[in-house]
Amino acid sequence: SSGINAEWPLRPGKRLNAPKKWMLDKLSGKFAPRPSAGPHKLRESMPLIVVIRNKLKYSLTYNETKKVTMSRAIKVDGKVRTDMCFPTGFQDVISIDKTGEYFRMLFDVKGRFLIHRIKKDEAAYKLCSVKSLNTAAKGVPTLVTHDGRTIRYPDPLVKVYDTIKLDIATGKIQDFIRFEPGNLAYITGGQNCGRIGIITHREKHPGSFDIVHVKDSVGHSFATRLSNVFPIGKGKQAWISLPRGKGVRLSIAEERDRKLAQKAKEM
């Protein structure tokens, strides 16, 4: 009942128990930082220190990272974050004004966190999945997004599992994407995490998990739970820039052939 478990204790956990999607190596330390409480779930987020030190290589040590964040150089979704264990998650925009760089947190096709470089105009908005619709005090309609935002007076046509396009500066909804067959979606959990494809159909299973069937751009079909599907565009047009490979997972043989072809080209 103390809240300490082998998987991830209250204090910094052992490195081997850190989420595999952080891609931390085994040998360069014994511990791993524990994300603070924040807008994303513990196992579905990556602390800023891992982004700055291990991924972007802007610092070498814990103390250097602390100096970077305390110099107010790092913004997440337009807000300065000085807590170096602040949890960043899917779709978060990390901006570094001093270098003029902007990044969006996405997943690669193997389900690992990918810090995707974007342009300044794209850093002005983010996509948020709608988790629930509620009525607040005095009958005010609200919706809750996957990153913990509560937005008042949304468009009455927006439903749960739809995606909204959020203006980061104002916190207002600019547009939304319906969860329906024919729209482009990003898979954010499960074995197919990081794949991108067109929603083909949804199987309803009352009392269990609804299953969604998705087809990627090269024709591979796969199925996942409804809660893992995040619409990112109307039709085939994505509203965000996609990482290299466009979310198509290659088979082991295809990956090997591509690597061999690349080596032959370099020789």
C-alpha positions as a Markdown table, in Angstrom:
| # | Residue | x | y | z |
|---|---|---|---|---|
| 1 | Ser | 0.0 | 0.0 | 0.0 |
| 2 | Ser | 3.1 | 2.3 | 0.1 |
| 3 | Gly | 2.7 | 2.9 | -3.6 |
| 4 | Ile | 6.1 | 1.3 | -4.3 |
| 5 | Asn | 6.2 | -1.6 | -6.8 |
| 6 | Ala | 8.9 | -3.4 | -8.7 |
| 7 | Glu | 7.7 | -2.0 | -12.1 |
| 8 | Trp | 8.1 | 1.7 | -11.3 |
| 9 | Pro | 8.5 | 2.9 | -7.7 |
| 10 | Leu | 7.8 | 6.4 | -6.4 |
| 11 | Arg | 11.4 | 7.5 | -6.6 |
| 12 | Pro | 13.5 | 7.2 | -9.8 |
| 13 | Gly | 13.2 | 3.6 | -11.0 |
| 14 | Lys | 15.7 | 1.1 | -12.2 |
| 15 | Arg | 16.7 | 1.6 | -15.9 |
| 16 | Leu | 15.6 | -1.8 | -17.0 |
| 17 | Asn | 12.0 | -1.2 | -15.8 |
| 18 | Ala | 11.7 | 2.1 | -17.7 |
| 19 | Pro | 9.3 | 1.9 | -20.7 |
| 20 | Lys | 10.9 | 0.2 | -23.7 |
| 21 | Lys | 9.6 | 3.0 | -26.0 |
| 22 | Trp | 12.1 | 5.4 | -24.4 |
| 23 | Met | 14.9 | 3.4 | -25.9 |
| 24 | Leu | 17.3 | 3.9 | -23.0 |
| 25 | Asp | 20.4 | 1.7 | -23.2 |
| 26 | Lys | 21.2 | -0.8 | -20.4 |
| 27 | Leu | 24.8 | 0.2 | -19.6 |
| 28 | Ser | 25.0 | 4.0 | -19.3 |
| 29 | Gly | 23.4 | 4.2 | -15.9 |
| 30 | Lys | 21.6 | 2.2 | -13.2 |
| 31 | Phe | 18.5 | 4.4 | -12.8 |
| 32 | Ala | 16.0 | 6.2 | -15.0 |
| 33 | Pro | 14.0 | 9.4 | -14.3 |
| 34 | Arg | 10.4 | 9.0 | -13.2 |
| 35 | Pro | 8.0 | 11.3 | -15.1 |
| 36 | Ser | 6.2 | 13.8 | -12.8 |
| 37 | Ala | 2.5 | 13.7 | -12.5 |
| 38 | Gly | 1.1 | 15.6 | -15.5 |
| 39 | Pro | -1.1 | 15.5 | -18.6 |
| 40 | His | 0.0 | 12.0 | -19.8 |
| 41 | Lys | -0.1 | 8.6 | -18.2 |
| 42 | Leu | 3.1 | 7.4 | -16.5 |
| 43 | Arg | 3.9 | 4.6 | -19.1 |
| 44 | Glu | 2.6 | 6.6 | -22.1 |
| 45 | Ser | 4.9 | 9.6 | -21.6 |
| 46 | Met | 8.6 | 10.5 | -21.8 |
| 47 | Pro | 10.2 | 13.0 | -19.3 |
| 48 | Leu | 11.8 | 16.1 | -20.7 |
| 49 | Ile | 15.2 | 15.0 | -19.4 |
| 50 | Val | 15.2 | 12.0 | -21.7 |
| 51 | Val | 14.2 | 14.2 | -24.7 |
| 52 | Ile | 16.9 | 16.9 | -24.0 |
| 53 | Arg | 19.8 | 14.7 | -22.8 |
| 54 | Asn | 19.3 | 11.3 | -24.5 |
| 55 | Lys | 17.5 | 12.1 | -27.7 |
| 56 | Leu | 18.4 | 15.7 | -28.8 |
| 57 | Lys | 21.8 | 15.6 | -27.0 |
| 58 | Tyr | 21.6 | 19.2 | -25.8 |
| 59 | Ser | 23.1 | 18.2 | -22.5 |
| 60 | Leu | 25.3 | 15.4 | -21.2 |
| 61 | Thr | 24.4 | 15.2 | -17.6 |
| 62 | Tyr | 21.5 | 15.5 | -15.1 |
| 63 | Asn | 22.8 | 18.8 | -13.8 |
| 64 | Glu | 23.3 | 20.3 | -17.3 |
| 65 | Thr | 19.7 | 19.3 | -18.2 |
| 66 | Lys | 18.5 | 21.1 | -15.1 |
| 67 | Lys | 20.4 | 24.2 | -16.1 |
| 68 | Val | 18.7 | 24.0 | -19.6 |
| 69 | Thr | 15.2 | 23.7 | -18.2 |
| 70 | Met | 15.7 | 26.3 | -15.4 |
| 71 | Ser | 16.9 | 28.8 | -18.0 |
| 72 | Arg | 13.3 | 28.7 | -19.3 |
| 73 | Ala | 14.5 | 27.6 | -22.8 |
| 74 | Ile | 12.1 | 24.7 | -23.2 |
| 75 | Lys | 8.4 | 25.1 | -24.0 |
| 76 | Val | 5.9 | 22.2 | -24.1 |
| 77 | Asp | 2.6 | 23.2 | -25.9 |
| 78 | Gly | 3.6 | 26.9 | -25.7 |
| 79 | Lys | 4.2 | 26.9 | -21.9 |
| 80 | Val | 7.7 | 27.1 | -20.4 |
| 81 | Arg | 8.4 | 23.9 | -18.4 |
| 82 | Thr | 11.2 | 24.1 | -15.8 |
| 83 | Asp | 10.5 | 20.6 | -14.4 |
| 84 | Met | 12.9 | 18.3 | -16.2 |
| 85 | Cys | 10.8 | 15.3 | -15.4 |
| 86 | Phe | 7.7 | 16.9 | -17.0 |
| 87 | Pro | 5.9 | 14.2 | -19.0 |
| 88 | Thr | 5.6 | 14.7 | -22.7 |
| 89 | Gly | 3.4 | 12.4 | -24.7 |
| 90 | Phe | 1.9 | 11.8 | -28.1 |
| 91 | Gln | 1.2 | 15.0 | -30.2 |
| 92 | Asp | 2.9 | 17.3 | -27.7 |
| 93 | Val | 4.8 | 20.2 | -29.3 |
| 94 | Ile | 8.3 | 20.9 | -27.9 |
| 95 | Ser | 9.6 | 24.3 | -28.9 |
| 96 | Ile | 13.1 | 25.7 | -28.3 |
| 97 | Asp | 13.0 | 29.4 | -29.2 |
| 98 | Lys | 16.8 | 29.9 | -28.7 |
| 99 | Thr | 17.6 | 27.5 | -31.6 |
| 100 | Gly | 14.4 | 28.1 | -33.5 |
| 101 | Glu | 13.5 | 24.4 | -33.4 |
| 102 | Tyr | 10.2 | 22.7 | -33.0 |
| 103 | Phe | 9.4 | 19.1 | -32.5 |
| 104 | Arg | 6.2 | 17.0 | -32.3 |
| 105 | Met | 6.1 | 13.8 | -30.2 |
| 106 | Leu | 5.0 | 10.9 | -32.3 |
| 107 | Phe | 5.6 | 7.1 | -32.5 |
| 108 | Asp | 7.8 | 5.3 | -35.0 |
| 109 | Val | 6.4 | 2.1 | -36.6 |
| 110 | Lys | 8.0 | 0.0 | -33.9 |
| 111 | Gly | 6.0 | 1.8 | -31.2 |
| 112 | Arg | 9.0 | 3.9 | -29.9 |
| 113 | Phe | 8.8 | 7.6 | -29.1 |
| 114 | Leu | 9.9 | 9.7 | -32.1 |
| 115 | Ile | 10.8 | 13.3 | -31.8 |
| 116 | His | 9.7 | 14.6 | -35.2 |
| 117 | Arg | 11.1 | 17.9 | -36.3 |
| 118 | Ile | 8.4 | 20.3 | -37.6 |
| 119 | Lys | 8.1 | 23.9 | -39.0 |
| 120 | Lys | 7.1 | 26.9 | -37.0 |
| 121 | Asp | 3.6 | 27.2 | -38.5 |
| 122 | Glu | 2.9 | 23.6 | -37.8 |
| 123 | Ala | 4.0 | 24.1 | -34.1 |
| 124 | Ala | 1.0 | 26.5 | -33.6 |
| 125 | Tyr | -1.5 | 23.6 | -33.3 |
| 126 | Lys | -1.8 | 20.0 | -32.1 |
| 127 | Leu | -4.4 | 17.2 | -32.6 |
| 128 | Cys | -6.2 | 15.9 | -29.5 |
| 129 | Ser | -8.3 | 12.8 | -29.2 |
| 130 | Val | -11.6 | 13.3 | -27.4 |
| 131 | Lys | -11.8 | 10.9 | -24.4 |
| 132 | Ser | -15.1 | 12.0 | -22.8 |
| 133 | Leu | -18.0 | 14.4 | -23.1 |
| 134 | Asn | -19.4 | 15.8 | -19.9 |
| 135 | Thr | -21.7 | 18.5 | -18.5 |
| 136 | Ala | -20.1 | 20.8 | -16.0 |
| 137 | Ala | -21.7 | 23.2 | -13.4 |
| 138 | Lys | -24.7 | 25.2 | -14.7 |
| 139 | Gly | -25.1 | 22.8 | -17.7 |
| 140 | Val | -21.9 | 23.9 | -19.5 |
| 141 | Pro | -20.9 | 21.2 | -22.0 |
| 142 | Thr | -17.3 | 20.2 | -21.8 |
| 143 | Leu | -15.0 | 17.6 | -23.4 |
| 144 | Val | -11.8 | 16.0 | -22.1 |
| 145 | Thr | -8.9 | 15.3 | -24.4 |
| 146 | His | -6.2 | 12.6 | -24.3 |
| 147 | Asp | -3.7 | 15.2 | -22.8 |
| 148 | Gly | -5.9 | 16.1 | -19.9 |
| 149 | Arg | -7.4 | 19.3 | -21.2 |
| 150 | Thr | -11.0 | 20.3 | -20.4 |
| 151 | Ile | -12.5 | 22.4 | -23.2 |
| 152 | Arg | -15.8 | 24.3 | -22.6 |
| 153 | Tyr | -18.6 | 24.7 | -25.2 |
| 154 | Pro | -17.2 | 22.4 | -27.9 |
| 155 | Asp | -19.0 | 21.9 | -31.2 |
| 156 | Pro | -22.0 | 19.8 | -30.5 |
| 157 | Leu | -21.2 | 17.5 | -33.4 |
| 158 | Val | -17.9 | 16.3 | -31.7 |
| 159 | Lys | -18.2 | 12.9 | -30.3 |
| 160 | Val | -15.9 | 10.6 | -28.2 |
| 161 | Tyr | -13.0 | 9.1 | -30.2 |
| 162 | Asp | -13.1 | 12.0 | -32.7 |
| 163 | Thr | -10.0 | 14.2 | -33.0 |
| 164 | Ile | -10.0 | 18.0 | -32.5 |
| 165 | Lys | -7.4 | 20.4 | -34.0 |
| 166 | Leu | -6.4 | 22.7 | -31.1 |
| 167 | Asp | -4.9 | 26.1 | -31.4 |
| 168 | Ile | -2.1 | 26.0 | -28.8 |
| 169 | Ala | -1.9 | 29.7 | -28.1 |
| 170 | Thr | -5.7 | 30.2 | -27.4 |
| 171 | Gly | -6.7 | 26.7 | -26.4 |
| 172 | Lys | -9.7 | 26.9 | -28.8 |
| 173 | Ile | -10.9 | 24.2 | -31.2 |
| 174 | Gln | -10.2 | 25.1 | -34.8 |
| 175 | Asp | -11.6 | 22.0 | -36.5 |
| 176 | Phe | -12.3 | 18.4 | -35.9 |
| 177 | Ile | -12.1 | 15.0 | -37.6 |
| 178 | Arg | -14.9 | 12.4 | -37.2 |
| 179 | Phe | -14.0 | 8.8 | -36.2 |
| 180 | Glu | -15.4 | 7.1 | -39.3 |
| 181 | Pro | -14.3 | 4.7 | -42.0 |
| 182 | Gly | -12.3 | 6.4 | -44.8 |
| 183 | Asn | -10.3 | 8.7 | -42.5 |
| 184 | Leu | -6.6 | 8.4 | -41.8 |
| 185 | Ala | -5.6 | 7.3 | -38.3 |
| 186 | Tyr | -2.5 | 6.8 | -36.2 |
| 187 | Ile | -2.3 | 3.8 | -33.9 |
| 188 | Thr | -1.1 | 4.9 | -30.5 |
| 189 | Gly | -1.0 | 1.6 | -28.5 |
| 190 | Gly | -0.8 | -2.1 | -28.7 |
| 191 | Gln | 1.3 | -4.3 | -31.1 |
| 192 | Asn | 0.6 | -2.0 | -34.1 |
| 193 | Cys | 1.6 | 1.2 | -32.3 |
| 194 | Gly | 3.1 | 3.8 | -34.7 |
| 195 | Arg | 1.4 | 2.4 | -37.8 |
| 196 | Ile | -0.8 | 4.7 | -40.0 |
| 197 | Gly | -3.6 | 3.7 | -42.2 |
| 198 | Ile | -7.2 | 4.3 | -43.3 |
| 199 | Ile | -10.0 | 3.1 | -41.0 |
| 200 | Thr | -11.9 | 0.4 | -42.9 |
| 201 | His | -14.6 | -0.6 | -40.4 |
| 202 | Arg | -15.4 | -0.9 | -36.7 |
| 203 | Glu | -16.6 | -4.1 | -35.0 |
| 204 | Lys | -18.8 | -3.5 | -32.0 |
| 205 | His | -18.5 | -5.9 | -29.1 |
| 206 | Pro | -21.0 | -4.9 | -26.3 |
| 207 | Gly | -19.4 | -5.6 | -22.9 |
| 208 | Ser | -15.9 | -6.0 | -24.4 |
| 209 | Phe | -13.5 | -4.0 | -26.5 |
| 210 | Asp | -14.6 | -2.7 | -29.9 |
| 211 | Ile | -12.2 | -3.7 | -32.7 |
| 212 | Val | -11.2 | -1.4 | -35.5 |
| 213 | His | -9.8 | -2.6 | -38.8 |
| 214 | Val | -7.2 | -0.4 | -40.5 |
| 215 | Lys | -5.5 | -0.6 | -43.9 |
| 216 | Asp | -2.1 | 1.1 | -44.6 |
| 217 | Ser | -1.0 | 2.7 | -47.8 |
| 218 | Val | 0.7 | -0.4 | -49.2 |
| 219 | Gly | -2.4 | -2.6 | -48.6 |
| 220 | His | -1.5 | -4.4 | -45.3 |
| 221 | Ser | -4.6 | -4.8 | -43.1 |
| 222 | Phe | -4.5 | -5.1 | -39.3 |
| 223 | Ala | -6.9 | -4.8 | -36.4 |
| 224 | Thr | -6.6 | -3.1 | -33.0 |
| 225 | Arg | -8.7 | -1.9 | -30.1 |
| 226 | Leu | -10.8 | 1.2 | -30.6 |
| 227 | Ser | -9.0 | 3.1 | -27.8 |
| 228 | Asn | -5.7 | 2.8 | -29.7 |
| 229 | Val | -6.9 | 4.5 | -32.9 |
| 230 | Phe | -6.3 | 8.3 | -33.2 |
| 231 | Pro | -7.7 | 9.9 | -36.4 |
| 232 | Ile | -5.2 | 12.4 | -37.9 |
| 233 | Gly | -6.8 | 13.4 | -41.2 |
| 234 | Lys | -9.9 | 13.6 | -43.3 |
| 235 | Gly | -9.7 | 11.1 | -46.2 |
| 236 | Lys | -6.1 | 10.4 | -47.0 |
| 237 | Gln | -4.9 | 13.9 | -46.2 |
| 238 | Ala | -3.0 | 14.1 | -42.9 |
| 239 | Trp | -3.3 | 17.3 | -40.8 |
| 240 | Ile | 0.2 | 16.9 | -39.4 |
| 241 | Ser | 3.5 | 16.1 | -41.1 |
| 242 | Leu | 4.3 | 12.4 | -40.9 |
| 243 | Pro | 7.6 | 10.8 | -40.0 |
| 244 | Arg | 9.8 | 9.1 | -42.6 |
| 245 | Gly | 8.2 | 5.9 | -43.9 |
| 246 | Lys | 4.7 | 7.4 | -43.5 |
| 247 | Gly | 3.8 | 4.9 | -40.8 |
| 248 | Val | 4.2 | 1.8 | -43.0 |
| 249 | Arg | 5.7 | -1.2 | -41.1 |
| 250 | Leu | 7.9 | -3.4 | -43.3 |
| 251 | Ser | 8.2 | -7.1 | -42.8 |
| 252 | Ile | 11.6 | -8.4 | -41.6 |
| 253 | Ala | 12.5 | -9.5 | -45.1 |
| 254 | Glu | 11.5 | -6.1 | -46.6 |
| 255 | Glu | 13.6 | -4.3 | -44.0 |
| 256 | Arg | 16.6 | -6.4 | -44.8 |
| 257 | Asp | 16.2 | -5.9 | -48.6 |
| 258 | Arg | 16.0 | -2.1 | -48.0 |
| 259 | Lys | 19.1 | -2.1 | -45.8 |
| 260 | Leu | 21.1 | -4.1 | -48.4 |
| 261 | Ala | 19.9 | -1.8 | -51.2 |
| 262 | Gln | 21.1 | 1.2 | -49.2 |
| 263 | Lys | 24.5 | -0.4 | -48.6 |
| 264 | Ala | 24.9 | -1.2 | -52.3 |
| 265 | Lys | 24.1 | 2.4 | -53.1 |
| 266 | Glu | 26.7 | 3.7 | -50.7 |
| 267 | Met | 29.5 | 1.4 | -52.0 |
